[in-house]
């Protein structure tokens, strides 16, 4: 009599265990996907903040550049000395770089270059020494004690 009830009960328990394992696996998968999506969103927010900071810096640099240029032109008009205009050269490069970063496609070029490095130059990404392992960390921890 006991074997009559235990066999079907065992099958039911096995089925329930399989269902529970499948549920746990799907829940873990969903949690991992959510974490990955959250990391992507956090990265996007960080990049947007950097771009916004670059645009703000460009506004300040451009204002300084215009003010300095007007001052240098006024100084040149007074002295007729072309050396007064010499700081315009590095300032032009500085403002041009900031304009490219804030308003141009510099960020896109950086991302494309990073993709090329990831696909074609993986040797440059190798860390020095051997890869870390749990055993190495435990060994170092035991040395420090």
C-alpha positions, 0 to 999 in steps of 0.5 A: 500500500505504501509503494502504491502512494509513494511512486506517484508521489515521488513522480509528483515531487520530481516534477515539482522539483524540476518546475522549481529549478526551471523557475529559479533559472528563469528568475536568475536569467531575468535578474541578470538581464535587469542588472545588465540593462541597469549597467547600460543605463548607468553608463549612458547617463555617465556618458551623457553627463561627460558630454554635457560637461564638455559642452559647458566647458566649451561655453566657458572656453569660447567666452574666454577665447572671444574676450582674449581675441578682442584684447589681443586685437586691441593690443595689436592695434595699439602696438602694431606688434604681431607678437601680441597675437601669438597666444591665439595659435594655442588658444585656437587649438584648445577651443577647436578641440573643445568644440569638436568634443562638445558639438562635433563627432569626436565622441563617435570617433572615440567609440569607433576607435575603441571598437577597432581596438577591441576587435583588432588589437586585443593584445593591447588590452592584456593586463601585465602578469598572469590572470588573477585567481581565487587561489592567488588571492587566498595565497596573498591574504595568508601571506599578509596575516 
